[in-house]
């Protein structure tokens, strides 16, 4: 009986040691075009992207002046106009933040792929297939090809 208990305890311990945490990975791709800086950060677990953060820095000169001088309401209006121009609407799993970054406007759009509606992601972000199972390794290939296509690829981490 003691041997059986010892064997059972050893089996439980080994089973506990065999479980592994999901492999977490973050990759960022960035580029600059016409004075506007853009980046996309992708957080993945076991090669499946869970969250994306898209950042844009619009030069104040592109927007008509020094963004830091805008009132909060004006900044919100400008942010809403930028979202509209990009074809993006906030909602479940999609949030946008706009703030002055010196004279420039910084827009950060956070997308939680585990929560956002697949149809909205396909429509607003031109995502294809199962948006809950986008492979980081495949998306990096797409990002590289896109960046090479526009010939403005600056950073790939």
C-alpha positions in Angstrom: 0.0 0.0 0.0 2.9 2.4 0.8 4.5 1.7 -2.5 1.2 2.4 -4.3 0.8 5.8 -2.4 4.4 6.7 -3.2 3.8 5.9 -6.9 0.6 7.9 -6.9 2.3 10.9 -5.3 5.2 10.7 -7.8 2.7 10.5 -10.7 0.9 13.6 -9.4 4.2 15.5 -9.0 5.3 14.6 -12.5 2.0 15.5 -14.0 2.3 18.9 -12.3 5.8 19.4 -13.7 4.7 18.5 -17.2 2.2 21.3 -17.5 3.5 24.4 -19.2 2.5 28.0 -19.4 1.5 29.3 -22.8 4.4 30.7 -24.8 3.9 34.5 -24.7 5.5 36.6 -27.4 5.3 40.3 -28.5 6.3 41.6 -31.8 6.2 45.2 -33.1 6.3 46.4 -36.7 6.6 50.0 -37.5 7.0 52.3 -40.5 6.9 55.9 -41.4 5.3 57.5 -44.5 4.6 61.1 -45.4 5.8 62.2 -41.9 3.3 60.0 -40.2 4.6 57.2 -37.9 2.7 54.0 -37.6 3.3 50.9 -35.5 1.5 47.7 -34.6 2.3 45.7 -31.5 1.0 42.1 -31.4 0.8 40.1 -28.2 0.4 36.4 -28.8 0.1 33.2 -26.8 1.2 29.9 -28.4 1.5 31.8 -31.8 -2.1 33.1 -31.6 -2.5 36.9 -31.5 -4.7 37.9 -28.5 -4.2 41.7 -28.5 -3.1 44.3 -31.0 -2.1 47.9 -30.3 -2.0 50.2 -33.4 -0.3 53.5 -32.8 -0.2 56.5 -35.2 1.6 59.8 -34.7 0.2 62.5 -37.0 2.4 65.6 -37.3 0.8 68.7 -36.1 1.7 70.3 -39.4 -0.4 67.7 -41.1 -3.4 68.7 -38.9 -3.1 72.4 -39.2 -0.9 73.4 -36.2 0.2 72.6 -32.7 -2.1 69.9 -31.3 -0.9 70.6 -27.7 -2.9 73.9 -27.8 -6.2 72.1 -28.4 -8.9 71.9 -25.7 -10.1 68.5 -24.6 -13.3 68.7 -26.7 -11.4 69.8 -29.8 -8.9 66.9 -29.3 -11.9 64.4 -29.0 -13.4 65.9 -32.2 -10.1 65.5 -34.0 -9.8 62.0 -32.7 -13.3 61.1 -33.9 -12.4 62.5 -37.3 -9.3 60.4 -37.5 -11.2 57.3 -36.5 -13.8 58.0 -39.2 -11.1 58.6 -41.8 -9.5 55.2 -40.8 -13.0 53.5 -40.9 -12.8 52.5 -37.2 -15.6 52.5 -34.6 -15.0 51.9 -30.9 -16.9 49.0 -29.4 -16.5 45.8 -27.5 -12.8 44.9 -27.7 -11.9 48.0 -29.6 -10.8 51.2 -27.8 -9.0 54.3 -29.0 -7.1 57.0 -27.1 -6.0 60.3 -28.5 -3.6 62.7 -26.9 -1.3 65.5 -27.7 2.3 64.3 -28.1 4.2 67.6 -28.2 2.8 69.3 -31.3 1.7 66.0 -32.7 -1.5 63.9 -32.3 -0.9 60.4 -31.0 -3.7 57.9 -31.7 -3.6 54.5 -30.0 -6.1 51.8 -31.0 -6.2 48.7 -28.8 -7.9 45.6 -30.1 -8.6 42.6 -27.9 -9.2 39.9 -30.5 -10.6 37.6 -27.8 -13.5 40.1 -27.2 -14.0 42.0 -30.4 -16.7 40.9 -32.9 -15.3 39.0 -35.8 -17.6 40.7 -38.4 -16.5 44.1 -37.2 -12.9 43.2 -37.3 -13.3 41.9 -40.8 -15.1 45.0 -42.0 -13.1 47.7 -40.2 -9.6 46.2 -40.3 -9.9 44.0 -43.4 -9.0 40.9 -41.3 -9.7 37.6 -43.0 -10.6 34.1 -41.6 -11.1 33.3 -38.0 -10.1 36.5 -36.1 -9.9 34.6 -32.9 -7.1 32.4 -34.3 -4.7 34.7 -36.2 -1.2 33.2 -36.2 1.5 35.6 -35.2 4.0 33.9 -37.5 1.7 34.3 -40.5 0.9 37.9 -39.6 4.6 38.8 -39.4 5.0 37.5 -43.0 2.1 39.7 -44.1 3.5 42.7 -42.3 7.0 42.2 -43.9 5.5 41.9 -47.4 3.3 45.0 -46.8 6.3 47.0 -45.5 8.5 45.9 -48.4 5.7 46.8 -50.8 5.5 50.4 -49.6 9.3 50.4 -49.3 9.1 52.4 -46.0 9.7 49.6 -43.5 11.8 50.9 -40.7 11.6 48.6 -37.8 10.8 44.9 -37.2 11.3 43.5 -33.7 
